[in-house]
Amino acid sequence: MYRKSLHKRLLYHKQKLTSIDNMKKSFLAQDQTPGSSVAKQQGKQYWKELTKFASTVS
């Protein structure tokens, strides 16, 4: 019983992390247009902080 619930929790967190990763990939793919490099740096910093926050919360 305990192992099953632990497995479910691990699976849930894995899905959460992969969905965040997919969001990040799509966000960075949109950012391929030639534009301001400052905005790109801010976007990368935003995603770094967001993933760090998500990993501490889960």
CHARMM internal coordinates of N, CA and C (Angstrom, degrees):
IC EDIT
DIST 1 N 1 CA 1.4578
DIST 1 CA 1 C 1.5227
ANGL 1 N 1 CA 1 C 110.37
DIST 1 C 2 N 1.3225
ANGL 1 CA 1 C 2 N 115.53
DIHE 1 N 1 CA 1 C 2 N -48.63
DIST 2 N 2 CA 1.4613
ANGL 1 C 2 N 2 CA 119.55
DIHE 1 CA 1 C 2 N 2 CA -178.73
DIST 2 CA 2 C 1.5264
ANGL 2 N 2 CA 2 C 111.36
DIHE 1 C 2 N 2 CA 2 C -62.80
DIST 2 C 3 N 1.3312
ANGL 2 CA 2 C 3 N 115.49
DIHE 2 N 2 CA 2 C 3 N -42.59
DIST 3 N 3 CA 1.4645
ANGL 2 C 3 N 3 CA 119.27
DIHE 2 CA 2 C 3 N 3 CA -178.31
DIST 3 CA 3 C 1.5202
ANGL 3 N 3 CA 3 C 111.28
DIHE 2 C 3 N 3 CA 3 C -63.85
DIST 3 C 4 N 1.3174
ANGL 3 CA 3 C 4 N 116.17
DIHE 3 N 3 CA 3 C 4 N -37.19
DIST 4 N 4 CA 1.4622
ANGL 3 C 4 N 4 CA 120.02
DIHE 3 CA 3 C 4 N 4 CA -179.08
DIST 4 CA 4 C 1.5303
ANGL 4 N 4 CA 4 C 110.57
DIHE 3 C 4 N 4 CA 4 C -64.84
DIST 4 C 5 N 1.3352
ANGL 4 CA 4 C 5 N 116.76
DIHE 4 N 4 CA 4 C 5 N -44.41
DIST 5 N 5 CA 1.4656
ANGL 4 C 5 N 5 CA 119.56
DIHE 4 CA 4 C 5 N 5 CA -179.80
DIST 5 CA 5 C 1.5259
ANGL 5 N 5 CA 5 C 110.61
DIHE 4 C 5 N 5 CA 5 C -67.77
DIST 5 C 6 N 1.3292
ANGL 5 CA 5 C 6 N 116.79
DIHE 5 N 5 CA 5 C 6 N -36.76
DIST 6 N 6 CA 1.4604
ANGL 5 C 6 N 6 CA 120.32
DIHE 5 CA 5 C 6 N 6 CA 177.03
DIST 6 CA 6 C 1.5217
ANGL 6 N 6 CA 6 C 110.07
DIHE 5 C 6 N 6 CA 6 C -63.30
DIST 6 C 7 N 1.3243
ANGL 6 CA 6 C 7 N 115.93
DIHE 6 N 6 CA 6 C 7 N -43.22
DIST 7 N 7 CA 1.4637
ANGL 6 C 7 N 7 CA 120.86
DIHE 6 CA 6 C 7 N 7 CA 178.67
DIST 7 CA 7 C 1.5260
ANGL 7 N 7 CA 7 C 110.84
DIHE 6 C 7 N 7 CA 7 C -61.30
DIST 7 C 8 N 1.3304
ANGL 7 CA 7 C 8 N 116.31
DIHE 7 N 7 CA 7 C 8 N -42.29
DIST 8 N 8 CA 1.4685
ANGL 7 C 8 N 8 CA 120.38
DIHE 7 CA 7 C 8 N 8 CA 178.62
DIST 8 CA 8 C 1.5196
ANGL 8 N 8 CA 8 C 111.03
DIHE 7 C 8 N 8 CA 8 C -61.24
DIST 8 C 9 N 1.3341
ANGL 8 CA 8 C 9 N 115.93
DIHE 8 N 8 CA 8 C 9 N -43.27
DIST 9 N 9 CA 1.4651
ANGL 8 C 9 N 9 CA 119.54
DIHE 8 CA 8 C 9 N 9 CA 179.83
DIST 9 CA 9 C 1.5212
ANGL 9 N 9 CA 9 C 111.10
DIHE 8 C 9 N 9 CA 9 C -64.07
DIST 9 C 10 N 1.3232
ANGL 9 CA 9 C 10 N 116.37
DIHE 9 N 9 CA 9 C 10 N -43.68
DIST 10 N 10 CA 1.4660
ANGL 9 C 10 N 10 CA 120.08
DIHE 9 CA 9 C 10 N 10 CA 178.83
DIST 10 CA 10 C 1.5200
ANGL 10 N 10 CA 10 C 110.80
DIHE 9 C 10 N 10 CA 10 C -62.08
DIST 10 C 11 N 1.3177
ANGL 10 CA 10 C 11 N 116.29
DIHE 10 N 10 CA 10 C 11 N -41.79
DIST 11 N 11 CA 1.4568
ANGL 10 C 11 N 11 CA 121.20
DIHE 10 CA 10 C 11 N 11 CA 179.14
DIST 11 CA 11 C 1.5247
ANGL 11 N 11 CA 11 C 110.47
DIHE 10 C 11 N 11 CA 11 C -62.71
DIST 11 C 12 N 1.3250
ANGL 11 CA 11 C 12 N 116.24
DIHE 11 N 11 CA 11 C 12 N -42.35
DIST 12 N 12 CA 1.4641
ANGL 11 C 12 N 12 CA 121.12
DIHE 11 CA 11 C 12 N 12 CA 179.56
DIST 12 CA 12 C 1.5291
ANGL 12 N 12 CA 12 C 110.87
DIHE 11 C 12 N 12 CA 12 C -61.32
DIST 12 C 13 N 1.3324
ANGL 12 CA 12 C 13 N 116.98
DIHE 12 N 12 CA 12 C 13 N -46.52
DIST 13 N 13 CA 1.4625
ANGL 12 C 13 N 13 CA 120.04
DIHE 12 CA 12 C 13 N 13 CA -178.98
DIST 13 CA 13 C 1.5184
ANGL 13 N 13 CA 13 C 111.40
DIHE 12 C 13 N 13 CA 13 C -67.20
DIST 13 C 14 N 1.3323
ANGL 13 CA 13 C 14 N 115.92
DIHE 13 N 13 CA 13 C 14 N -35.17
DIST 14 N 14 CA 1.4647
ANGL 13 C 14 N 14 CA 119.39
DIHE 13 CA 13 C 14 N 14 CA 177.56
DIST 14 CA 14 C 1.5282
ANGL 14 N 14 CA 14 C 109.89
DIHE 13 C 14 N 14 CA 14 C -64.10
DIST 14 C 15 N 1.3222
ANGL 14 CA 14 C 15 N 117.15
DIHE 14 N 14 CA 14 C 15 N -43.43
DIST 15 N 15 CA 1.4634
ANGL 14 C 15 N 15 CA 120.91
DIHE 14 CA 14 C 15 N 15 CA 178.55
DIST 15 CA 15 C 1.5200
ANGL 15 N 15 CA 15 C 110.78
DIHE 14 C 15 N 15 CA 15 C -63.34
DIST 15 C 16 N 1.3300
ANGL 15 CA 15 C 16 N 116.52
DIHE 15 N 15 CA 15 C 16 N -39.47
DIST 16 N 16 CA 1.4591
ANGL 15 C 16 N 16 CA 121.24
DIHE 15 CA 15 C 16 N 16 CA 179.73
DIST 16 CA 16 C 1.5320
ANGL 16 N 16 CA 16 C 110.01
DIHE 15 C 16 N 16 CA 16 C -62.65
DIST 16 C 17 N 1.3297
ANGL 16 CA 16 C 17 N 115.86
DIHE 16 N 16 CA 16 C 17 N -45.34
DIST 17 N 17 CA 1.4617
ANGL 16 C 17 N 17 CA 119.95
DIHE 16 CA 16 C 17 N 17 CA -179.53
DIST 17 CA 17 C 1.5226
ANGL 17 N 17 CA 17 C 111.47
DIHE 16 C 17 N 17 CA 17 C -66.49
DIST 17 C 18 N 1.3350
ANGL 17 CA 17 C 18 N 117.66
DIHE 17 N 17 CA 17 C 18 N -39.58
DIST 18 N 18 CA 1.4608
ANGL 17 C 18 N 18 CA 119.09
DIHE 17 CA 17 C 18 N 18 CA 179.53
DIST 18 CA 18 C 1.5160
ANGL 18 N 18 CA 18 C 111.01
DIHE 17 C 18 N 18 CA 18 C -68.31
DIST 18 C 19 N 1.3282
ANGL 18 CA 18 C 19 N 117.93
DIHE 18 N 18 CA 18 C 19 N -34.48
DIST 19 N 19 CA 1.4640
ANGL 18 C 19 N 19 CA 119.26
DIHE 18 CA 18 C 19 N 19 CA 177.80
DIST 19 CA 19 C 1.5258
ANGL 19 N 19 CA 19 C 110.26
DIHE 18 C 19 N 19 CA 19 C -68.10
DIST 19 C 20 N 1.3301
ANGL 19 CA 19 C 20 N 117.37
DIHE 19 N 19 CA 19 C 20 N -37.86
DIST 20 N 20 CA 1.4710
ANGL 19 C 20 N 20 CA 120.55
DIHE 19 CA 19 C 20 N 20 CA 175.84
DIST 20 CA 20 C 1.5225
ANGL 20 N 20 CA 20 C 109.54
DIHE 19 C 20 N 20 CA 20 C -63.81
DIST 20 C 21 N 1.3346
ANGL 20 CA 20 C 21 N 116.16
DIHE 20 N 20 CA 20 C 21 N -41.74
DIST 21 N 21 CA 1.4609
ANGL 20 C 21 N 21 CA 120.64
DIHE 20 CA 20 C 21 N 21 CA 179.46
DIST 21 CA 21 C 1.5263
ANGL 21 N 21 CA 21 C 110.91
DIHE 20 C 21 N 21 CA 21 C -62.97
DIST 21 C 22 N 1.3309
ANGL 21 CA 21 C 22 N 117.20
DIHE 21 N 21 CA 21 C 22 N -41.70
DIST 22 N 22 CA 1.4676
ANGL 21 C 22 N 22 CA 120.81
DIHE 21 CA 21 C 22 N 22 CA 178.18
DIST 22 CA 22 C 1.5174
ANGL 22 N 22 CA 22 C 111.37
DIHE 21 C 22 N 22 CA 22 C -64.55
DIST 22 C 23 N 1.3322
ANGL 22 CA 22 C 23 N 117.28
DIHE 22 N 22 CA 22 C 23 N -40.28
DIST 23 N 23 CA 1.4617
ANGL 22 C 23 N 23 CA 120.83
DIHE 22 CA 22 C 23 N 23 CA 176.64
DIST 23 CA 23 C 1.5231
ANGL 23 N 23 CA 23 C 109.97
DIHE 22 C 23 N 23 CA 23 C -61.12
DIST 23 C 24 N 1.3165
ANGL 23 CA 23 C 24 N 115.77
DIHE 23 N 23 CA 23 C 24 N -42.58
DIST 24 N 24 CA 1.4660
ANGL 23 C 24 N 24 CA 121.09
DIHE 23 CA 23 C 24 N 24 CA -179.69
DIST 24 CA 24 C 1.5225
ANGL 24 N 24 CA 24 C 110.23
DIHE 23 C 24 N 24 CA 24 C -62.27
DIST 24 C 25 N 1.3373
ANGL 24 CA 24 C 25 N 116.89
DIHE 24 N 24 CA 24 C 25 N -44.72
DIST 25 N 25 CA 1.4657
ANGL 24 C 25 N 25 CA 120.71
DIHE 24 CA 24 C 25 N 25 CA -179.96
DIST 25 CA 25 C 1.5192
ANGL 25 N 25 CA 25 C 111.51
DIHE 24 C 25 N 25 CA 25 C -61.82
DIST 25 C 26 N 1.3202
ANGL 25 CA 25 C 26 N 117.42
DIHE 25 N 25 CA 25 C 26 N -43.97
DIST 26 N 26 CA 1.4640
ANGL 25 C 26 N 26 CA 120.09
DIHE 25 CA 25 C 26 N 26 CA -179.58
DIST 26 CA 26 C 1.5212
ANGL 26 N 26 CA 26 C 110.50
DIHE 25 C 26 N 26 CA 26 C -67.46
DIST 26 C 27 N 1.3234
ANGL 26 CA 26 C 27 N 116.44
DIHE 26 N 26 CA 26 C 27 N -36.82
DIST 27 N 27 CA 1.4655
ANGL 26 C 27 N 27 CA 120.51
DIHE 26 CA 26 C 27 N 27 CA 178.10
DIST 27 CA 27 C 1.5262
ANGL 27 N 27 CA 27 C 110.57
DIHE 26 C 27 N 27 CA 27 C -63.55
DIST 27 C 28 N 1.3349
ANGL 27 CA 27 C 28 N 116.47
DIHE 27 N 27 CA 27 C 28 N -45.43
DIST 28 N 28 CA 1.4610
ANGL 27 C 28 N 28 CA 120.17
DIHE 27 CA 27 C 28 N 28 CA -179.48
DIST 28 CA 28 C 1.5232
ANGL 28 N 28 CA 28 C 111.20
DIHE 27 C 28 N 28 CA 28 C -69.92
DIST 28 C 29 N 1.3253
ANGL 28 CA 28 C 29 N 117.91
DIHE 28 N 28 CA 28 C 29 N -30.02
DIST 29 N 29 CA 1.4646
ANGL 28 C 29 N 29 CA 121.02
DIHE 28 CA 28 C 29 N 29 CA 177.65
DIST 29 CA 29 C 1.5238
ANGL 29 N 29 CA 29 C 110.48
DIHE 28 C 29 N 29 CA 29 C -67.58
DIST 29 C 30 N 1.3250
ANGL 29 CA 29 C 30 N 116.60
DIHE 29 N 29 CA 29 C 30 N -36.71
DIST 30 N 30 CA 1.4635
ANGL 29 C 30 N 30 CA 120.37
DIHE 29 CA 29 C 30 N 30 CA 176.87
DIST 30 CA 30 C 1.5229
ANGL 30 N 30 CA 30 C 110.86
DIHE 29 C 30 N 30 CA 30 C -67.10
DIST 30 C 31 N 1.3143
ANGL 30 CA 30 C 31 N 115.79
DIHE 30 N 30 CA 30 C 31 N -24.71
DIST 31 N 31 CA 1.4613
ANGL 30 C 31 N 31 CA 121.23
DIHE 30 CA 30 C 31 N 31 CA -173.69
DIST 31 CA 31 C 1.5311
ANGL 31 N 31 CA 31 C 112.58
DIHE 30 C 31 N 31 CA 31 C -85.22
DIST 31 C 32 N 1.3183
ANGL 31 CA 31 C 32 N 118.18
DIHE 31 N 31 CA 31 C 32 N 10.79
DIST 32 N 32 CA 1.4641
ANGL 31 C 32 N 32 CA 121.02
DIHE 31 CA 31 C 32 N 32 CA -178.26
DIST 32 CA 32 C 1.5253
ANGL 32 N 32 CA 32 C 112.98
DIHE 31 C 32 N 32 CA 32 C -76.41
DIST 32 C 33 N 1.3170
ANGL 32 CA 32 C 33 N 117.26
DIHE 32 N 32 CA 32 C 33 N -12.84
DIST 33 N 33 CA 1.4577
ANGL 32 C 33 N 33 CA 119.99
DIHE 32 CA 32 C 33 N 33 CA -179.61
DIST 33 CA 33 C 1.5194
ANGL 33 N 33 CA 33 C 109.98
DIHE 32 C 33 N 33 CA 33 C -67.15
DIST 33 C 34 N 1.3350
ANGL 33 CA 33 C 34 N 116.56
DIHE 33 N 33 CA 33 C 34 N 140.74
DIST 34 N 34 CA 1.4697
ANGL 33 C 34 N 34 CA 118.66
DIHE 33 CA 33 C 34 N 34 CA 179.32
DIST 34 CA 34 C 1.5243
ANGL 34 N 34 CA 34 C 109.99
DIHE 33 C 34 N 34 CA 34 C -65.62
DIST 34 C 35 N 1.3025
ANGL 34 CA 34 C 35 N 115.74
DIHE 34 N 34 CA 34 C 35 N 120.16
DIST 35 N 35 CA 1.4611
ANGL 34 C 35 N 35 CA 119.62
DIHE 34 CA 34 C 35 N 35 CA -177.56
DIST 35 CA 35 C 1.5067
ANGL 35 N 35 CA 35 C 110.19
DIHE 34 C 35 N 35 CA 35 C -155.46
DIST 35 C 36 N 1.2778
ANGL 35 CA 35 C 36 N 115.85
DIHE 35 N 35 CA 35 C 36 N -158.69
DIST 36 N 36 CA 1.4544
ANGL 35 C 36 N 36 CA 121.47
DIHE 35 CA 35 C 36 N 36 CA -178.86
DIST 36 CA 36 C 1.5275
ANGL 36 N 36 CA 36 C 110.24
DIHE 35 C 36 N 36 CA 36 C -70.31
DIST 36 C 37 N 1.3205
ANGL 36 CA 36 C 37 N 116.56
DIHE 36 N 36 CA 36 C 37 N 126.35
DIST 37 N 37 CA 1.4628
ANGL 36 C 37 N 37 CA 120.13
DIHE 36 CA 36 C 37 N 37 CA 179.95
DIST 37 CA 37 C 1.5263
ANGL 37 N 37 CA 37 C 110.87
DIHE 36 C 37 N 37 CA 37 C -71.23
DIST 37 C 38 N 1.3264
ANGL 37 CA 37 C 38 N 116.79
DIHE 37 N 37 CA 37 C 38 N -22.87
DIST 38 N 38 CA 1.4664
ANGL 37 C 38 N 38 CA 120.46
DIHE 37 CA 37 C 38 N 38 CA 177.34
DIST 38 CA 38 C 1.5286
ANGL 38 N 38 CA 38 C 109.93
DIHE 37 C 38 N 38 CA 38 C -64.10
DIST 38 C 39 N 1.3296
ANGL 38 CA 38 C 39 N 115.96
DIHE 38 N 38 CA 38 C 39 N -42.89
DIST 39 N 39 CA 1.4631
ANGL 38 C 39 N 39 CA 120.20
DIHE 38 CA 38 C 39 N 39 CA 179.04
DIST 39 CA 39 C 1.5265
ANGL 39 N 39 CA 39 C 110.28
DIHE 38 C 39 N 39 CA 39 C -64.01
DIST 39 C 40 N 1.3268
ANGL 39 CA 39 C 40 N 116.95
DIHE 39 N 39 CA 39 C 40 N -38.35
DIST 40 N 40 CA 1.4677
ANGL 39 C 40 N 40 CA 120.29
DIHE 39 CA 39 C 40 N 40 CA 178.47
DIST 40 CA 40 C 1.5223
ANGL 40 N 40 CA 40 C 110.41
DIHE 39 C 40 N 40 CA 40 C -63.74
DIST 40 C 41 N 1.3240
ANGL 40 CA 40 C 41 N 116.49
DIHE 40 N 40 CA 40 C 41 N -43.94
DIST 41 N 41 CA 1.4634
ANGL 40 C 41 N 41 CA 120.17
DIHE 40 CA 40 C 41 N 41 CA 179.61
DIST 41 CA 41 C 1.5240
ANGL 41 N 41 CA 41 C 110.77
DIHE 40 C 41 N 41 CA 41 C -62.38
DIST 41 C 42 N 1.3280
ANGL 41 CA 41 C 42 N 116.27
DIHE 41 N 41 CA 41 C 42 N -41.34
DIST 42 N 42 CA 1.4647
ANGL 41 C 42 N 42 CA 119.81
DIHE 41 CA 41 C 42 N 42 CA 178.98
DIST 42 CA 42 C 1.5287
ANGL 42 N 42 CA 42 C 110.28
DIHE 41 C 42 N 42 CA 42 C -64.17
DIST 42 C 43 N 1.3269
ANGL 42 CA 42 C 43 N 116.68
DIHE 42 N 42 CA 42 C 43 N -39.44
DIST 43 N 43 CA 1.4584
ANGL 42 C 43 N 43 CA 120.85
DIHE 42 CA 42 C 43 N 43 CA 178.48
DIST 43 CA 43 C 1.5109
ANGL 43 N 43 CA 43 C 111.98
DIHE 42 C 43 N 43 CA 43 C -63.84
DIST 43 C 44 N 1.3292
ANGL 43 CA 43 C 44 N 116.16
DIHE 43 N 43 CA 43 C 44 N -43.28
DIST 44 N 44 CA 1.4633
ANGL 43 C 44 N 44 CA 120.17
DIHE 43 CA 43 C 44 N 44 CA 178.93
DIST 44 CA 44 C 1.5214
ANGL 44 N 44 CA 44 C 110.48
DIHE 43 C 44 N 44 CA 44 C -64.19
DIST 44 C 45 N 1.3270
ANGL 44 CA 44 C 45 N 116.68
DIHE 44 N 44 CA 44 C 45 N -42.34
DIST 45 N 45 CA 1.4618
ANGL 44 C 45 N 45 CA 121.26
DIHE 44 CA 44 C 45 N 45 CA 178.85
DIST 45 CA 45 C 1.5268
ANGL 45 N 45 CA 45 C 110.60
DIHE 44 C 45 N 45 CA 45 C -62.47
DIST 45 C 46 N 1.3319
ANGL 45 CA 45 C 46 N 115.49
DIHE 45 N 45 CA 45 C 46 N -41.33
DIST 46 N 46 CA 1.4675
ANGL 45 C 46 N 46 CA 121.05
DIHE 45 CA 45 C 46 N 46 CA 178.51
DIST 46 CA 46 C 1.5241
ANGL 46 N 46 CA 46 C 110.37
DIHE 45 C 46 N 46 CA 46 C -58.89
DIST 46 C 47 N 1.3363
ANGL 46 CA 46 C 47 N 116.58
DIHE 46 N 46 CA 46 C 47 N -46.16
DIST 47 N 47 CA 1.4657
ANGL 46 C 47 N 47 CA 119.62
DIHE 46 CA 46 C 47 N 47 CA -178.34
DIST 47 CA 47 C 1.5164
ANGL 47 N 47 CA 47 C 111.71
DIHE 46 C 47 N 47 CA 47 C -68.63
DIST 47 C 48 N 1.3366
ANGL 47 CA 47 C 48 N 116.90
DIHE 47 N 47 CA 47 C 48 N -35.43
DIST 48 N 48 CA 1.4664
ANGL 47 C 48 N 48 CA 119.48
DIHE 47 CA 47 C 48 N 48 CA 176.70
DIST 48 CA 48 C 1.5217
ANGL 48 N 48 CA 48 C 110.13
DIHE 47 C 48 N 48 CA 48 C -60.05
DIST 48 C 49 N 1.3399
ANGL 48 CA 48 C 49 N 115.52
DIHE 48 N 48 CA 48 C 49 N -48.44
DIST 49 N 49 CA 1.4602
ANGL 48 C 49 N 49 CA 119.80
DIHE 48 CA 48 C 49 N 49 CA -178.25
DIST 49 CA 49 C 1.5244
ANGL 49 N 49 CA 49 C 111.28
DIHE 48 C 49 N 49 CA 49 C -66.34
DIST 49 C 50 N 1.3234
ANGL 49 CA 49 C 50 N 116.56
DIHE 49 N 49 CA 49 C 50 N -38.84
DIST 50 N 50 CA 1.4622
ANGL 49 C 50 N 50 CA 120.23
DIHE 49 CA 49 C 50 N 50 CA -179.49
DIST 50 CA 50 C 1.5255
ANGL 50 N 50 CA 50 C 111.18
DIHE 49 C 50 N 50 CA 50 C -64.55
DIST 50 C 51 N 1.3253
ANGL 50 CA 50 C 51 N 117.42
DIHE 50 N 50 CA 50 C 51 N -44.36
DIST 51 N 51 CA 1.4684
ANGL 50 C 51 N 51 CA 119.70
DIHE 50 CA 50 C 51 N 51 CA -179.68
DIST 51 CA 51 C 1.5244
ANGL 51 N 51 CA 51 C 110.66
DIHE 50 C 51 N 51 CA 51 C -68.56
DIST 51 C 52 N 1.3339
ANGL 51 CA 51 C 52 N 116.87
DIHE 51 N 51 CA 51 C 52 N -35.69
DIST 52 N 52 CA 1.4666
ANGL 51 C 52 N 52 CA 119.83
DIHE 51 CA 51 C 52 N 52 CA 177.14
DIST 52 CA 52 C 1.5257
ANGL 52 N 52 CA 52 C 109.72
DIHE 51 C 52 N 52 CA 52 C -63.41
DIST 52 C 53 N 1.3290
ANGL 52 CA 52 C 53 N 116.19
DIHE 52 N 52 CA 52 C 53 N -44.29
DIST 53 N 53 CA 1.4680
ANGL 52 C 53 N 53 CA 121.48
DIHE 52 CA 52 C 53 N 53 CA 178.94
DIST 53 CA 53 C 1.5293
ANGL 53 N 53 CA 53 C 110.63
DIHE 52 C 53 N 53 CA 53 C -62.79
DIST 53 C 54 N 1.3339
ANGL 53 CA 53 C 54 N 116.54
DIHE 53 N 53 CA 53 C 54 N -44.25
DIST 54 N 54 CA 1.4675
ANGL 53 C 54 N 54 CA 120.76
DIHE 53 CA 53 C 54 N 54 CA -178.66
DIST 54 CA 54 C 1.5235
ANGL 54 N 54 CA 54 C 110.95
DIHE 53 C 54 N 54 CA 54 C -63.74
DIST 54 C 55 N 1.3292
ANGL 54 CA 54 C 55 N 116.99
DIHE 54 N 54 CA 54 C 55 N -37.45
DIST 55 N 55 CA 1.4599
ANGL 54 C 55 N 55 CA 118.72
DIHE 54 CA 54 C 55 N 55 CA -178.78
DIST 55 CA 55 C 1.5278
ANGL 55 N 55 CA 55 C 111.18
DIHE 54 C 55 N 55 CA 55 C -72.53
DIST 55 C 56 N 1.3385
ANGL 55 CA 55 C 56 N 118.12
DIHE 55 N 55 CA 55 C 56 N -28.96
DIST 56 N 56 CA 1.4630
ANGL 55 C 56 N 56 CA 118.87
DIHE 55 CA 55 C 56 N 56 CA 177.65
DIST 56 CA 56 C 1.5185
ANGL 56 N 56 CA 56 C 111.36
DIHE 55 C 56 N 56 CA 56 C -78.01
DIST 56 C 57 N 1.3196
ANGL 56 CA 56 C 57 N 117.54
DIHE 56 N 56 CA 56 C 57 N -31.35
DIST 57 N 57 CA 1.4644
ANGL 56 C 57 N 57 CA 121.36
DIHE 56 CA 56 C 57 N 57 CA -179.34
DIST 57 CA 57 C 1.5227
ANGL 57 N 57 CA 57 C 111.17
DIHE 56 C 57 N 57 CA 57 C -71.83
DIST 57 C 58 N 1.3218
ANGL 57 CA 57 C 58 N 117.32
DIHE 57 N 57 CA 57 C 58 N -42.05
DIST 58 N 58 CA 1.4732
ANGL 57 C 58 N 58 CA 120.53
DIHE 57 CA 57 C 58 N 58 CA -174.84
DIST 58 CA 58 C 1.5126
ANGL 58 N 58 CA 58 C 113.08
DIHE 57 C 58 N 58 CA 58 C -74.56
END
COOR INIT
IC SEED 1 N 1 CA 1 C
IC BUILD
